[in-house]
Amino acid sequence: MNRIFTILSLCLLSIAATAQEYVFTDKNGSVYDDGAVINRTEVVDNGFEGFMIPADLFVKKVGAAEGNQVAIQAEITKIDNGSLQLCFPTYCQNYTAAGTYEPNGKATLTVNESKDLETEWVPEGYGECTVTYTAKSYQPLASEGTAVRTITVKYKYADPAVMQNWWGYVTGNETLSRVGIQAADTYHCAIYIPGNHAIAAGKTINAVRFGLVAPHATNAKVWVASDLPVTVDASHTLSFVDVPESKLGNEQIDIELPSAIEIPAEGIYVGYSFTITSASTTADKYPVLFGGEPATNTLILKTDNAVTTWSDLVSNNFGRLFLQVLLEGTFPENTATASDFDPVYVEVGGTATVAVPVMNAGGTPINNIDYTITSDGVTGTEQHAVATTPIIFNTTGNVDILVQGDAVSGTKTRTINITKINGQANANANVATSFVVNTLSELVARNVAVEENTGTGCGWCPRGLIGMDKLRENFGDRFVGIGIHQYNSGDAMYIAKNAYASLSFEGAPSCRIDRGAVIDPYYGTGNDIIEDFRAEMAIPALAKVNVTGTIDAKLTKVNAKAEVETVLEGKEYNLEFVVIGDGLKGTGSSWNQANNYVQYSASEVEPDLAIFASGGKYGQSSVTGWSFNDVALVSSYVSSKNQVPTLGTLSIGEPVETEYSLKMPTKTTLKNAVKDADLYIIALVVDKQSKKIVNAAKAAITVANPDAIETVNASDDTEVARYTLDGRRVNNGQKGLNIVRMANGKTIKVINK
């Protein structure tokens, strides 16, 4: 074995020495690695009323024995037109077809002497020529040479109108998130590019860009296929390329395809595959990078073991796969459209500044635009606006425009057309984007309702508990939180499915802000629910709402009263009531919160979740002693139907008052907890058409007659409840007159200074 190893070592050394006899260099003397691939695109005059693309390639003697000679072999693997000329060492030869061409002569060089190969492609039209040059060393009087160095030159004569641009369903500027199955497996991820895509149609794919940061990822491939392959391998794909292991671990990995692939009329799939050998880190558990808003065909995934059939994850509300392709083709210089954007809210007779998202599908960065707005069939005069920052190809950037409110309150649909880009005509000038303008009688600040699906049996729901607390801390009274405990019926705070509005939650923890899309109550649509809340809070309310609530001395019934006034003419609303409790606690398993974060150390989770990690204050698989807030106790829904009569179509300046009574829970464990909780009444104003909450109000519930509270335990004179003079229940003594209820039924009045 040792002898074999020694022989092999010597062979390797011999090869290494031979390889250094001659090297290829550029015109400045820089040495190319053996097997290097270089590109040549510069067109020069050939002196004969024509043009050529020179290789600017030299061969240099560095270690060959005295008397050795060097010759150049040319292997043409592609030549679209024209001829390849090689004038080494003296006589010129022209080749017009693919093939391997033996040396035409040999050159004798001294050590460190270089000689120009004098080789170039002389094209007759746009196209490519690919040539591998091999330096062969000849010993004196030898008829056969030894290959000692190779280099491949890719010549390209491109149509000036033909460009290369990176394109994908993500721009690369998005905040990226990760998804995975939390186990070792082989992943296959893909996007579909339709043949009639506005940007990609008629283009060719030259390279693929993706990201893979998982430390235990290996055996990565990029591939292109006509259909989603059942087996992802070379025989079931159009192109199947190995990814060097050295490139893994990066958020941006570029892999060139062996040959360009044209996007056919029926469309094409582009993807990458890899194997996770050990799911021992978070990045290994969730290795697939995605970003942006969910869309069909933008994140398609399967694995060999866990998810064995291709699944489009748009239905799971994930974003778009971080995968881009290098497209080559003709890109119009000035092509842009306004992307869809949210409704505009403006006061009667006023104006609003609106950030319009503009998508650049052309090769020229957009610095400014000219546009027109059409309303009621009348197109206004052309306006000018400047981009916040230059908008480059395949990205969407904001351009601020002014939108004029109508003379009266109401809702109208308008259209915007981008007529010019940087002063030049827009190729998409006739492509209009519709948007809605709500003209309001006044701008009213909006309170934002967050309805969360949770439960004590949900091991990931501690994340939701923290998320809701963060919103409370950051936004105070503007946050109207409602924790709907429907995950597990064994939850002490469980509220029946038919006792609350059906919000179509598929799992927990999850939430809906003002009954918008289902999102995570901690991360939101990106990395922080706070950003989603702040965006919703910036939208003006469509109605003003006030609410009050009183409860009887026995805590059995809440009388709710709300006043609603619209600020948008012609809207029809529904009104819903919810009673929530803060500070709910209890003993027994039905109050214990399941906790999956205990399997992680504090350093492996978000900082504010560390209290649930191993060693944290609540680092147990079953958390006891947690004080639950925002707990939905009862709503105006009975047998899946909201019992509050519809408000109908409201008129500006005509507030409508509605009253409704809600029966409190009778389950003993929950009823006992309610006695020590802070109770609130919530009114939700819901757009009857869109089903979204347009405003919300929350108020502390007061006791209708605190002096009439009945005895709980006649032999006990300890304090069991405390109220302010107006009947509002409090946990601690408040400044001024307090009404204190004792366990023996007595009520006393205490003045706190």
C-alpha positions in Angstrom: 0.0 0.0 0.0 2.8 2.4 0.9 4.5 1.7 -2.4 1.4 2.3 -4.4 0.9 5.6 -2.6 4.5 6.6 -3.4 4.1 5.8 -7.0 0.9 7.8 -7.3 2.5 10.7 -5.5 5.3 10.7 -8.0 2.9 10.5 -10.9 1.1 13.5 -9.6 4.3 15.4 -9.2 5.4 14.5 -12.7 2.1 15.7 -14.1 2.4 19.0 -12.2 5.9 19.6 -13.5 4.8 18.8 -17.1 1.9 21.2 -16.8 4.2 24.0 -16.1 6.2 23.7 -19.4 4.0 26.2 -21.1 1.1 28.5 -19.9 -1.5 30.7 -21.6 -1.5 34.4 -20.7 -3.3 37.6 -21.7 -1.6 40.5 -23.5 -0.5 41.9 -20.1 1.2 38.6 -19.2 -1.3 37.5 -16.6 -1.4 33.7 -16.5 -4.6 31.8 -16.9 -5.4 28.6 -14.9 -5.2 25.3 -16.8 -8.7 24.6 -18.2 -9.9 28.2 -17.8 -12.9 29.5 -19.7 -12.7 33.1 -21.0 -15.2 35.3 -22.9 -14.3 37.6 -25.8 -16.9 40.0 -27.2 -14.9 43.1 -28.3 -15.2 43.7 -32.1 -12.3 45.3 -33.9 -11.5 46.4 -37.5 -9.6 43.6 -39.3 -8.0 46.1 -41.7 -9.8 44.7 -44.8 -13.1 46.6 -44.5 -14.4 43.9 -42.1 -14.3 43.1 -38.4 -13.2 40.3 -36.1 -13.1 39.4 -32.4 -9.6 38.7 -31.3 -8.7 36.2 -28.5 -5.7 38.3 -27.3 -4.2 35.0 -26.2 -0.5 34.2 -25.8 1.5 31.1 -25.0 4.6 31.4 -22.7 7.5 29.0 -22.0 8.1 28.7 -18.3 9.7 25.3 -17.6 10.1 23.3 -20.8 13.5 21.6 -21.5 15.9 23.3 -23.8 15.2 22.3 -27.4 11.5 21.6 -26.8 8.9 23.2 -29.1 5.3 24.2 -28.6 2.3 23.8 -31.0 -1.4 24.8 -30.7 -4.3 22.5 -31.4 -7.8 24.0 -31.9 -11.0 22.2 -31.1 -14.1 24.1 -32.3 -17.3 22.9 -30.5 -19.5 25.7 -31.8 -19.3 28.1 -34.7 -22.6 29.8 -35.8 -21.1 31.5 -38.9 -17.9 33.0 -40.3 -14.5 31.4 -39.7 -11.9 30.9 -37.0 -8.4 32.1 -37.9 -5.3 30.7 -36.2 -1.8 32.0 -37.2 0.5 30.1 -35.0 3.4 30.0 -35.2 3.6 31.5 -38.7 1.1 30.4 -41.3 -2.6 31.2 -41.0 -5.3 28.6 -41.2 -9.1 29.3 -41.4 -11.7 26.9 -40.1 -15.4 27.2 -40.8 -16.8 24.0 -39.1 -16.8 22.3 -35.8 -14.0 19.8 -35.3 -10.5 19.2 -33.9 -7.7 20.7 -35.9 -4.1 19.5 -35.4 -1.2 22.0 -35.0 0.0 23.8 -38.2 3.5 24.2 -37.0 5.8 24.4 -34.0 7.5 27.4 -32.3 10.8 27.4 -30.4 10.7 29.7 -27.4 13.2 30.7 -24.8 12.3 30.6 -21.1 9.8 33.3 -20.2 9.3 34.2 -23.9 5.7 34.7 -25.0 4.2 34.4 -28.5 0.8 35.6 -29.7 -1.5 32.9 -31.0 -2.8 35.4 -33.5 -6.2 33.8 -33.4 -9.6 35.4 -33.8 -13.2 34.7 -34.9 -14.3 36.5 -38.0 -18.1 36.5 -37.8 -20.4 37.1 -40.7 -23.4 37.8 -38.5 -24.6 37.7 -34.9 -23.7 34.5 -33.1 -21.1 32.5 -31.1 -18.0 30.5 -31.6 -16.5 28.3 -28.9 -12.9 27.0 -29.2 -10.6 25.0 -26.9 -7.0 25.7 -27.5 -4.4 23.1 -26.3 -0.7 23.8 -26.0 1.3 20.7 -27.0 5.0 20.2 -26.0 7.3 18.4 -28.4 10.6 17.0 -27.5 13.4 17.3 -30.1 12.8 15.1 -33.1 9.5 13.8 -31.6 6.6 13.4 -34.0 3.9 13.3 -31.2 3.4 16.1 -28.7 2.1 16.0 -25.1 -0.8 18.2 -24.1 0.3 20.4 -21.3 -2.3 23.3 -21.1 -5.8 24.0 -22.3 -8.0 27.1 -22.4 -11.5 27.7 -23.8 -12.5 30.9 -25.5 -16.1 31.8 -25.9 -16.4 34.4 -28.7 -19.7 36.2 -29.0 -20.9 38.8 -31.5 -24.1 40.1 -30.0 -26.9 42.2 -31.5 -26.7 45.5 -29.6 -30.5 45.1 -29.0 -29.9 41.7 -27.4 -29.1 42.0 -23.7 -28.6 39.8 -20.7 -30.6 40.5 -17.5 -31.2 38.6 -14.3 -34.9 38.1 -13.8 -37.1 36.2 -11.4 -40.3 36.3 -9.4 -38.2 37.9 -6.7 -35.9 40.9 -7.4 -33.3 40.0 -4.8 -34.1 43.0 -2.7 -36.8 41.3 -0.6 -36.4 40.3 3.0 -35.9 36.5 2.7 -37.5 33.9 4.9 -37.0 30.1 5.0 -39.2 27.1 4.8 -38.4 23.4 5.3 -39.6 20.1 6.8 -37.2 20.2 9.8 -35.6 16.9 8.8 -32.8 15.4 6.7 -34.2 14.9 3.1 -33.5 15.7 -0.5 -35.3 18.8 -1.6 -36.4 19.8 -5.1 -37.6 23.5 -5.6 -38.8 25.1 -8.8 -40.6 27.9 -10.5 -42.7 27.8 -13.7 -42.1 30.4 -16.4 -45.0 30.6 -18.9 -44.2 31.0 -22.6 -46.2 34.2 -22.9 -44.7 35.9 -19.8 -44.5 39.6 -20.4 -40.7 39.8 -19.8 -39.4 36.2 -20.3 -41.3 35.4 -23.6 -38.9 34.7 -26.5 -35.8 34.9 -24.3 -33.2 32.2 -23.6 -32.0 31.1 -20.2 -28.2 31.2 -19.8 -27.7 30.8 -16.0 -29.5 30.1 -12.8 -29.1 32.0 -9.5 -30.3 30.7 -6.1 -29.4 30.7 -2.5 -28.5 27.9 -0.1 -27.0 28.7 3.3 -27.7 25.4 5.2 -24.4 24.1 6.5 -25.4 20.5 5.9 -26.5 20.9 2.3 -24.7 18.8 -0.3 -25.1 17.3 -3.8 -26.8 20.4 -5.2 -27.9 20.7 -8.8 -29.6 23.2 -11.0 -31.9 22.0 -13.7 -34.4 23.0 -16.4 -37.3 20.8 -17.5 -40.3 20.9 -19.8 -42.5 19.4 -17.0 -42.1 18.9 -13.3 -40.0 15.6 -13.3 -41.2 12.8 -11.1 -37.5 11.8 -10.9 -35.1 14.7 -10.9 -32.1 13.6 -12.8 -30.3 14.2 -16.1 -32.5 11.8 -18.1 -35.7 13.7 -17.1 -34.5 17.3 -17.6 -33.3 19.5 -20.4 -30.3 20.6 -18.4 -28.9 19.1 -15.2 -25.8 20.8 -13.8 -23.7 20.1 -10.7 -23.1 22.9 -8.2 -19.6 23.0 -6.9 -19.5 22.3 -3.2 -17.3 25.3 -2.7 -20.2 27.6 -3.8 -22.7 26.3 -1.2 -23.3 28.3 2.0 -24.1 31.5 0.1 -27.3 33.5 -0.3 -26.4 34.0 -4.0 -25.0 31.2 -6.1 -24.7 31.7 -9.9 -24.5 28.6 -12.1 -24.0 28.9 -15.9 -25.8 26.4 -18.1 -23.7 24.4 -20.6 -25.8 25.8 -23.4 -28.6 28.4 -23.5 -32.2 27.1 -23.4 -35.0 28.9 -25.2 -38.2 29.4 -23.3 -40.8 27.5 -25.4 -44.4 28.6 -26.0 -45.7 26.0 -23.5 -43.5 27.4 -20.8 -40.6 25.8 -18.8 -39.7 24.8 -15.2 -36.4 26.0 -13.6 -35.3 24.6 -10.3 -32.6 23.4 -8.0 -32.2 20.3 -5.8 -30.0 19.4 -2.8 -29.7 17.0 0.1 -29.7 17.9 3.8 -27.7 15.3 5.5 -28.4 16.5 9.1 -31.1 18.9 10.3 -29.1 20.0 13.3 -29.3 23.7 12.7 -32.2 26.1 12.0 -30.8 26.7 8.5 -30.8 23.0 7.9 -34.4 22.6 9.1 -35.6 25.4 7.0 -33.2 25.5 4.0 -35.4 26.9 1.2 -35.2 30.7 0.8 -38.3 32.7 -0.3 -39.5 36.3 -0.2 -42.2 38.6 -1.4 -46.0 38.0 -1.8 -47.4 34.6 -2.5 -48.2 33.8 -6.2 -49.0 30.7 -8.2 -46.1 28.9 -9.9 -43.5 30.9 -7.9 -42.7 28.3 -5.2 -43.2 24.7 -6.1 -41.6 22.0 -3.9 -41.2 18.4 -3.2 -38.8 16.1 -1.2 -37.8 12.5 -1.6 -39.3 11.4 1.7 -41.7 13.8 3.4 -43.4 15.6 0.5 -43.3 13.1 -2.3 -45.5 15.0 -4.8 -45.0 18.4 -6.2 -46.8 21.1 -4.2 -47.4 24.7 -5.1 -46.9 26.5 -1.7 -49.0 29.5 -2.7 -51.9 27.8 -0.8 -49.8 27.8 2.3 -49.4 31.6 2.0 -45.6 31.4 1.5 -43.8 33.8 -0.7 -41.8 33.3 -3.9 -38.7 31.0 -4.3 -35.5 32.9 -4.4 -34.5 31.8 -7.8 -33.5 34.0 -10.8 -32.5 33.2 -14.4 -30.1 35.1 -16.7 -32.3 35.9 -19.6 -30.9 36.9 -23.0 -32.9 38.6 -25.7 -34.3 41.9 -26.8 -35.4 44.1 -23.9 -37.2 47.3 -24.8 -35.4 50.3 -23.4 -38.5 52.0 -21.9 -41.1 49.7 -20.7 -43.0 50.1 -17.4 -46.4 49.6 -15.9 -47.9 50.6 -12.6 -48.5 47.5 -10.4 -51.7 47.1 -8.5 -51.8 49.1 -5.3 -54.1 49.5 -2.3 -57.2 51.8 -2.3 -56.5 55.5 -1.8 -58.1 57.4 1.0 -58.5 61.2 0.6 -60.6 63.8 2.3 -63.4 65.6 0.4 -61.8 68.3 -1.8 -58.3 67.4 -0.6 -55.3 65.6 -2.1 -53.4 62.5 -1.0 -49.8 61.6 -1.8 -49.8 58.0 -3.0 -46.7 55.7 -3.5 -47.5 54.0 -6.8 -45.4 50.8 -7.4 -43.8 50.9 -10.9 -42.5 47.8 -12.4 -39.5 48.2 -14.8 -39.5 45.7 -17.7 -37.0 47.6 -19.8 -33.2 47.8 -19.8 -33.0 51.5 -18.8 -33.3 52.5 -15.1 -36.3 54.6 -14.4 -35.6 58.0 -12.8 -38.9 59.7 -13.6 -42.2 59.2 -15.3 -45.1 61.1 -16.9 -48.6 59.8 -16.3 -52.3 60.5 -16.8 -55.2 59.6 -14.6 -58.7 58.8 -16.0 -61.8 59.2 -13.9 -65.5 58.9 -15.1 -64.2 58.5 -18.7 -62.2 61.8 -18.6 -58.4 61.7 -18.9 -56.6 64.5 -17.0 -53.6 66.4 -18.1 -50.2 64.7 -18.2 -48.4 64.9 -14.8 -44.7 64.4 -13.9 -43.3 62.5 -11.0 -39.8 61.4 -9.8 -38.9 58.0 -8.6 -37.9 57.7 -5.0 -34.8 55.9 -6.2 -33.8 54.7 -9.7 -35.9 51.6 -10.6 -33.7 49.0 -12.4 -34.7 46.1 -14.6 -37.1 43.6 -13.0 -37.6 45.6 -9.9 -40.6 47.6 -8.6 -40.0 51.0 -7.1 -42.3 53.7 -5.7 -43.1 56.9 -7.5 -45.1 59.4 -5.4 -48.1 60.9 -7.2 -50.9 63.3 -6.1 -54.5 62.0 -6.1 -57.3 64.5 -5.9 -60.4 63.8 -3.8 -63.9 64.2 -5.2 -66.2 67.0 -4.2 -68.5 64.6 -2.4 -67.9 61.5 -0.4 -68.0 58.2 -2.2 -66.0 55.4 -3.9 -64.8 55.5 -7.5 -62.5 53.5 -9.7 -59.8 55.3 -11.7 -57.0 54.3 -14.0 -53.4 55.4 -14.3 -51.3 55.2 -17.5 -47.6 55.8 -17.6 -47.0 57.7 -20.8 -43.3 58.4 -20.6 -40.1 57.1 -18.9 -37.3 59.5 -18.5 -39.0 61.7 -21.1 -39.2 59.0 -23.7 -42.4 57.2 -24.8 -43.3 54.2 -22.7 -43.7 51.0 -24.8 -46.6 50.1 -22.4 -48.3 53.5 -22.5 -51.6 51.9 -23.3 -51.6 49.5 -20.4 -53.8 51.0 -17.7 -53.8 50.1 -14.0 -57.1 50.5 -12.1 -57.2 51.7 -8.5 -59.9 52.7 -6.1 -60.3 56.1 -4.5 -62.4 56.5 -1.3 -63.3 60.1 -0.7 -64.1 60.5 3.0 -66.0 63.3 4.8 -63.1 63.4 7.3 -59.9 61.4 8.1 -60.5 59.3 11.2 -57.6 57.4 12.9 -58.2 53.6 12.8 -58.0 51.2 15.7 -56.7 47.9 14.4 -58.2 44.5 15.4 -56.0 41.4 15.5 -57.9 38.1 15.9 -55.5 35.3 16.8 -56.1 31.6 16.7 -54.5 30.0 19.7 -54.8 27.3 22.4 -53.1 25.8 25.4 -52.5 22.6 23.5 -50.5 24.3 20.7 -46.8 24.0 21.4 -45.9 26.9 19.1 -48.5 29.2 20.4 -46.1 30.9 23.0 -44.9 32.7 19.9 -48.4 34.1 19.4 -48.7 35.1 23.1 -45.5 37.2 22.8 -46.5 38.6 19.5 -49.8 39.9 20.8 -48.1 41.3 23.9 -45.7 43.2 21.7 -48.5 44.8 19.8 -50.2 45.8 23.1 -46.9 47.4 24.3 -46.1 49.2 21.1 -49.6 50.5 20.1 -51.6 50.8 23.3 -55.3 51.6 22.8 -54.9 51.4 19.0 -54.4 47.7 19.4 -57.6 45.7 19.7 -56.5 42.1 20.4 -58.8 39.1 20.5 -57.3 35.7 21.4 -59.6 33.0 20.1 -58.9 29.8 22.0 -60.1 27.2 19.5 -57.1 25.0 18.9 -58.0 22.4 21.5 -61.3 21.8 23.3 -59.5 20.9 26.5 -58.4 24.5 26.8 -59.9 26.2 29.9 -60.5 29.3 27.7 -61.9 27.3 24.7 -64.7 29.1 22.8 -66.8 27.0 20.6 -66.4 27.3 16.8 -70.0 28.4 16.4 -69.7 31.0 19.1 -67.4 33.3 17.0 -67.1 34.5 13.5 -65.7 31.8 11.1 -62.2 33.1 10.1 -60.9 30.0 8.2 -57.8 29.5 10.3 -56.0 26.3 9.3 -53.5 26.2 12.1 -52.1 27.9 15.2 -50.7 30.2 16.0 -52.0 32.4 13.2 -53.9 35.7 13.0 -55.8 38.0 10.8 -55.4 41.8 11.0 -58.7 43.5 10.4 -59.7 40.2 8.8 -57.1 40.4 6.0 -54.9 37.5 5.0 -53.9 34.8 7.5 -50.4 35.6 8.8 -48.2 34.6 11.7 -49.0 36.6 15.0 -45.3 37.0 15.7 -43.5 37.3 12.4 -46.4 38.7 10.4 -45.8 38.6 6.6 -42.0 39.0 7.0 -40.0 39.2 10.2 -42.1 41.3 12.6 -45.9 41.6 13.1 -45.3 45.1 14.2 -44.6 46.2 10.6 -47.9 44.7 9.4 -49.8 46.3 12.2 -48.3 49.7 11.5 -49.2 49.5 7.8 -52.8 48.7 8.6 -53.0 51.4 11.2 -51.9 54.0 8.6 -55.1 53.4 6.7 -57.9 55.8 7.7 -61.1 54.3 9.2 -64.3 54.2 7.1 -66.4 54.8 10.2 -66.3 56.3 13.7 -67.2 54.0 16.5 -67.6 54.3 20.3 -68.5 51.4 22.7 -69.5 51.0 26.3 -70.3 47.9 28.4 -71.7 47.1 31.8 -72.0 43.8 33.6 -74.3 42.7 36.3 -73.2 42.1 39.9 -73.2 38.3 39.4 -71.0 38.6 36.3 -73.5 36.8 34.1 -74.5 39.3 31.4 -72.8 42.2 29.6 -74.9 45.0 28.1 -73.1 46.5 25.2 -73.8 49.7 23.5 -72.1 51.1 20.4 -72.5 54.2 18.3 -71.3 54.1 14.6 -71.1 56.9 12.1 -69.8 56.5 8.6 -67.4 58.8 6.9 -67.8 57.2 3.5 -71.2 57.6 1.8 -73.0 54.6 0.5 -71.3 51.9 2.7 -73.2 49.1 4.4 -71.8 47.8 7.7 -72.4 45.0 10.2 -71.6 45.4 13.9 -70.2 42.6 16.1 -69.5 42.6 19.9 -66.9 40.6 21.8 -66.1 40.4 25.5 -62.4 39.8 26.3 -60.5 39.2 29.5 -57.0 40.2 30.6 -55.1 38.5 33.3 -56.9 35.1 33.2 -55.2 32.5 35.3 -56.1 29.1 36.7 -54.8 25.8 38.0 -55.0 22.4 36.5 -53.9 20.9 33.2 -56.5 22.8 31.2 -54.6 26.0 32.0 -51.1 24.6 31.2 -49.7 26.1 28.0 -47.8 23.6 25.7 -44.3 24.8 24.8 -42.2 23.4 21.9 -39.5 26.0 22.4 -38.1 24.1 25.4 -36.2 21.9 22.9 -34.0 25.0 21.9 -31.4 27.0 23.8 -31.9 30.7 24.3 -29.4 31.5 21.6 -31.4 29.5 19.0 -34.6 31.5 19.3 -35.7 35.1 19.0 -34.6 37.1 22.1 -38.1 37.7 23.4 -38.9 34.0 23.0 -35.9 33.0 25.2 -38.2 32.8 28.3 -39.7 29.7 26.7 -36.4 28.1 25.7 -34.4 25.6 27.8 -33.3 27.3 31.0 -35.7 30.2 30.6 -38.3 31.3 33.1 -41.0 29.3 31.3 -38.6 26.7 29.9 -40.9 23.7 30.5 -42.8 21.6 27.9 -46.0 22.5 29.9 -46.0 26.1 31.2 -47.9 26.8 34.4 -48.8 30.2 35.9 -49.1 32.1 32.6 -51.4 35.1 32.7 -53.5 35.1 29.5 -54.6 38.4 27.9 -57.0 39.4 25.2 -59.0 36.1 25.7 -62.3 36.0 23.8 -64.9 35.0 26.3 -68.1 35.5 24.4 -69.2 37.2 21.2 -72.4 38.2 19.5 -72.3 35.0 17.4 -74.8 32.3 18.4 -75.0 29.1 16.4 -72.5 30.6 13.8 -74.7 33.6 13.2 -74.1 37.2 14.3 -77.2 38.2 16.4 -76.6 42.0 16.1 -78.9 43.4 13.5 -77.1 44.8 10.4 -76.5 48.5 10.4 -77.5 48.8 6.8 -76.4 51.6 4.6 -75.3 54.6 6.7 -75.3 58.3 5.8 -72.7 60.8 6.8 -73.6 62.9 9.8 -76.2 60.4 11.0 -74.8 58.2 13.8 -76.6 55.0 14.6 -76.7 53.5 18.2 -77.1 49.8 18.8 -77.4 47.8 22.0 -76.9 44.1 22.6 -76.7 41.7 25.6 -74.1 38.9 25.8 -74.3 36.0 28.2 -71.0 35.3 30.0 -69.5 31.8 30.2 -70.9 29.4 32.8 -68.1 26.8 32.9 -66.9 26.8 36.5 -63.1 26.9 35.8 -63.5 29.9 33.4 -66.1 31.6 35.6 -63.8 31.6 38.6 -61.0 33.1 36.5 -63.2 35.8 35.2 -63.9 37.1 38.7 -60.2 38.2 39.0 -59.8 39.3 35.4 -60.1 42.8 33.7 -63.0 42.7 31.3 -63.4 44.7 28.1 -66.1 45.1 25.5 -65.1 45.3 21.9 -67.2 46.6 18.9 -66.1 45.6 15.4 -67.5 47.5 12.4 -67.4 45.2 9.4 -67.8 46.2 5.8 -70.6 44.0 4.6 -69.2 43.6 1.1 -65.5 43.1 1.7 -66.0 41.4 5.1 -63.0 43.4 6.4 -63.1 45.3 9.7 -63.0 49.0 9.0 -62.7 50.2 12.6 -62.8 48.8 16.1 -63.3 50.2 19.6 -62.5 48.8 23.1 -63.6 49.9 26.5 -63.4 48.6 30.1 -66.6 47.0 31.3 -68.0 48.5 34.4 -70.3 46.8 37.0 -73.8 48.2 36.7 -74.4 48.2 40.5 -71.3 47.2 42.5 -73.1 47.6 45.9 -75.4 44.8 44.9 -72.7 42.1 44.6 -73.8 39.0 46.4 -71.9 37.0 49.1 -69.4 34.5 48.0 -68.2 33.2 51.4 -70.0 34.6 54.5 -67.2 33.5 56.8 -64.4 35.2 54.9 -63.7 38.9 55.1 -60.8 39.1 52.7 -60.9 41.4 49.7 -62.0 39.7 46.5 -62.7 42.6 44.2 -62.1 46.3 43.9 -63.9 48.9 41.7 -63.6 52.6 41.0 -66.5 54.9 41.8 -67.8 54.6 38.2 -68.0 50.8 38.6 -64.8 49.9 36.6 -63.0 46.9 38.0 -59.3 47.3 38.9 -56.6 45.0 40.2 -54.9 47.5 42.5 -56.0 50.5 44.6 -56.7 53.6 42.5 -56.3 57.2 43.7 -59.6 58.5 45.1 -62.7 56.6 46.3 -62.5 52.8 45.8 -65.4 50.3 46.4 -64.0 47.1 47.9 -66.0 43.8 47.9 -65.2 41.3 50.7 -65.6 37.6 50.5 -68.3 37.7 53.2 -70.5 39.8 51.1 -69.8 43.1 52.7 -68.9 46.2 50.6 -66.8 49.0 52.0 -65.6 52.3 50.6 -61.9 53.2 50.8 -60.2 56.5 50.0 -56.7 56.1 48.5 -54.5 59.2 48.6 
